[in-house]
Amino acid sequence: MKKIKVTISYKDKRGLIADLLERQNINAITFITQKKGSIRGNHFHKKTIQWNYVLKGKLELYTKKKNKKKRKIILSKGDFAVTTKNESHAIKALKNA
């Protein structure tokens, strides 16, 4: 798991532009909602990378790689994180997200 810092590429009176991903081979883009207290995931992907961008709410992202300790990070609106191939992950909603 890696939390990614989103940087603003351009900003003017109309708003801003931020490139979330560049030069990546994307398998799928999925929109997910999650109610407070619910848990999603609790699995891993053998061949794909999962990118997580939070539009609203607050989440706990738990991950575990083989032979490594379990890790946890908190994600809030605007946060971006990635889980790699074969990295177990589960997401708990601390707020509706």
C-alpha positions in Angstrom: 0.0 0.0 0.0 1.2 3.4 -0.8 -0.5 6.8 -0.2 0.0 9.0 -3.2 0.3 12.8 -2.9 -1.9 14.5 -5.5 -0.3 17.6 -6.9 -2.1 20.4 -8.8 -0.9 20.6 -12.4 -2.7 23.9 -13.3 -4.9 26.3 -11.4 -6.7 29.5 -12.5 -10.0 31.3 -11.9 -12.0 28.4 -13.6 -10.7 25.8 -11.2 -7.8 23.3 -11.1 -6.4 20.3 -13.0 -4.6 17.5 -11.1 -3.3 14.4 -13.0 -4.2 11.4 -10.7 -2.5 8.8 -12.9 -0.1 9.0 -15.8 1.5 6.2 -17.9 -0.3 3.4 -16.2 -1.9 0.3 -17.7 -5.4 0.5 -16.2 -7.5 -2.7 -16.0 -10.7 -1.1 -14.7 -12.1 2.1 -13.1 -14.8 1.4 -10.6 -17.0 3.8 -8.5 -17.9 2.4 -5.1 -20.0 3.8 -2.2 -19.8 2.6 1.3 -21.9 3.2 4.4 -20.4 4.1 7.8 -19.3 0.9 9.7 -19.3 -1.3 6.6 -16.3 -3.3 5.4 -15.5 -4.0 1.8 -12.7 -6.0 0.1 -11.0 -8.4 2.5 -9.4 -10.1 -0.6 -6.5 -9.6 -3.0 -6.0 -9.4 -6.8 -3.6 -11.8 -8.5 -3.1 -9.8 -11.6 -4.3 -6.2 -11.0 -3.4 -3.1 -9.1 -6.2 -1.3 -7.2 -6.2 2.5 -7.1 -8.3 4.2 -4.4 -9.3 7.8 -4.7 -11.7 9.2 -2.0 -14.4 11.6 -3.2 -16.0 12.0 0.2 -16.1 10.4 3.6 -13.4 8.8 5.7 -12.0 5.3 5.4 -9.5 2.9 7.0 -7.5 1.0 4.5 -5.9 -2.2 5.8 -3.3 -4.1 3.8 -1.1 -7.1 4.2 1.6 -8.5 2.0 2.9 -12.0 2.3 5.4 -12.3 5.2 4.9 -8.7 6.2 3.0 -7.0 9.0 -0.6 -5.7 8.5 -0.7 -2.0 7.8 -3.5 0.6 8.2 -3.9 4.1 6.9 -6.7 6.6 7.1 -8.1 8.1 3.9 -10.3 11.2 3.6 -11.7 13.3 0.8 -9.0 13.9 -1.8 -6.7 11.1 -0.6 -5.3 8.6 -3.1 -3.7 5.2 -2.3 -2.7 2.1 -4.2 -2.6 -1.6 -3.4 -0.4 -3.8 -5.5 -0.8 -7.3 -6.9 -1.3 -10.0 -4.2 -1.6 -7.4 -1.5 -4.6 -8.3 0.7 -6.8 -5.3 1.4 -9.9 -4.4 3.3 -11.7 -1.0 3.6 -13.8 0.1 6.6 -15.9 3.2 6.3 -15.5 5.5 9.3 -18.0 7.9 7.7 -20.3 7.4 4.7 -18.1 7.4 1.6 
